[in-house]
Amino acid sequence: MDMDPVWKRPAFLAAAIIFATTLARLWFVASHQLDLVQDEAQYWDWSRILQLSYYSKGPLVAYIISLGTWLFGDTELGVRFGAVAGSCLMQIVLYLGVARLFQQPKLGVWCLVVINTTLFFLANSVLMTTDNPLALFWLCSAFCMYWAAFGKRQFLALCLLALCLALGLMAKYLMLAFGLTALFFVWGLHRNQMLPKGLILKLGIATLLGLALGALPILLWNLDNDFVSFRHVASLAGVAETNGKPLIRLDTLPEFLGSQIGLSTPWWFLLLMIEGWRSGMNGFFPTRARVLYQDKEEERPDPRVDALLSAGFWPVFLFFLVWSLHTKIYPNWPGVCYLTGVVLGARIAMRIMARLRDPEARAKWQPKALAVCLALGGVLFLGLHLQNWLPVPADYNPMHRLKGWRHLGEQVQEFKETAFEDADRVFFFSDEYDITAALAFYIPERPRTFCAFVDRRMSQYDLWPGPEENVGWDAIYVRKRFKPMSEFLRAMFESVEDVEFQSFHWGEPARKFTVSLCRNFQGPWPSADNLHY
C-alpha cells in the first residue's frame, strides 16, 4: 500500500501540474497579452463557413473553433479555448498512458514536467492551430496501439485507434505518417520476439480504416475543388515543381536542425538524442541492447515500451531530416515526433534525479545540469505567460511581430466611419491571407473580407467569391509595413489615399501598416488564374 502523504503521490502531483498549467493558460488567453496569430485568424474565418475541408488543411480545426466561439463568442478566448482544452487533454492522456499502460506513474509526472517546459507544447497549448488537435490524436493513437498490443479489451483499443487516426487526419495531413510509426513498432516487437499473434493484421485494418474515414471528407471536398489541397501539399513538399532547384541541397539542413533544437528546446533536445539512441538500441536491436546494459547497474527497460517510443520518434525525425536535404522544412512539421520524445527526455531526467540519493553522484555534473535545465524551462514557461510584463525591448521580442492587430482593426473601423460618405458601402481587403483574416476578426463588426491576388500563393480566400458585385463601393486596403500600393491594384479605383499607421499593443509600438483609402471601385477583381500553390 502506498504510505506516502497524498501530496507526494504521483497521481496528486500530476493532477496539480495539469490544473495549474491549464489555469495559467486560461488566464493568459483571457488577459489579451497576444493577438491572434495569422493562422488562428484564418481558421476562425473558416469556422464561419463550415465545409467538409479547406484549401490547406482538413476541417477539424474549424469545427473546434466553431464550438469554442459558440461557448464564448467571437473572442480570443472563444478561438483559443480549443487549444487550452486540447493541451489539458494531452497532459491527461500522457500521464495516464505512461502511468497505466507502462506502469510507471513517477515517470508520468516527469513527462508532465518536460512537456510543460518544451517550446513546441507551450506554443501549441495557447495557439489554436492544427498542430494542437494533431498532437492530441497522435498521442492517443500511440497509446491505443500499445493498448491493442498488450492490454485487455483489444477490440475497444482498435476502435479507438481508428477513431483517433480519423480525427487526427481531419486535423492535419501529417497524421498519415503514423502508418510509418505503426510499421516500425511492429518491426521492433518482431525483433524482440514479442509480437502478439495476429496483431499485424488487426493493426493494419484499424490503421487503414481510420485513415480512410479521416480522408473521406477531404477527398469529397477536393473532388469539387480541383484537388487544390493535394496540389498545395505537393508544392510545399517540393515534389510538384522544382523550378530548376537541385535535387540535393545542403543549405536547408542547418536551418532544419536549428529549428528543431529551438522547437524542442536545446537542453531537452540533447537529452532526447542521448536517450533516443539507447531506446532505439533496446527497441530495435535486442542483441546490442543486452550488451549495452549487461555491465550497467540500471535495469534494461521494457523493449515493448522502447519499441513504441522509438517508433514514434526516429522514423518521423529522420524522414524530415533527409527531406530537408531537398526542400525547406517548416519547423512544426516534425513536431509530433517529440510527443513520444517527451517520455524519453523524462526518463533520462528521472534517472539523473535518482542519482541524487548517492552522495558521490551529487558532486557530478549531471544533477547540476538537470537543475539548470529545469530552471531554464521554468523561465521559458513564465516568459511565455507573462511576456507583456517582461522588460524586453520590442526589437528583441520575437512575439512583437504578432501584435498590433486589435489596434489595426479599431483604426480601420474608424477610417470607415469618418473617411467615406457612405459607411455602409465600404469593403475591406488585403493581398495577404493573414492580414485579410486579421481584419475579419479584429474589425469590430466582423465583416466579410477579401484577399486580392498580387503574385502570391493561393489560399482559401481564392476559393470564395470576391467583391465583384461591389462595383461603385469604396474600400480599405491594408498591407504590412510602409510601402506604396501597386499600380495594378490602384487602377481598380477612381482615387487612392495612402496612410501610414503605427499600431500599438498595451501602450507599446507594435507592427507597422499602410492603410489605403480607396474610392469608387471600378473593377475588375484580380483573376486568380496564375496563382501558385
CORGI-V360333 format. One line per field, one symbol per residue. psi: psi as a letter, one per 20 degrees, with the letter a starting at -180 (. if undefined). A space follows every 10 residues. Layout:
BEGIN
psi=???
END
This chain:
BEGIN
psi=qojqqhiiqg gggghggggg hgghhggggh ikhprprghg hghghgiinp rhargiraig hhhghggghh gjrmrhgggi hhgggghghg hgggghgggg gilmhhhhgh hhgghjkpgg gggiiipnri hghggghggg gghhggghhi arlhggghgh ggghgghghi gqiihhihhg ggghgggggg hjkjoqpihg gghgggghgg hgghighggg ghhikklhgh hgghghikig phkjqqhppi highgggghh gggipgghgg hghghhgghg ghhhmhghhh hhihjqhqqp rohgghgggh hhfgggghgh gghiihrppq higjhhhigh hghghhghgh hghhiihohh hhirhghghg hgghghhggg ghhgikhiip mpqhhjoiih iiqihghggh gggggghhiq hniilprqra jqhgggghgh giphjmrprq oqommrqqrh hiiqqakhik pirrqppprq aoqqpqhghh iiqhqpoppp porqokiqpc qqrpppoppn phrrppqjhj qq.
END
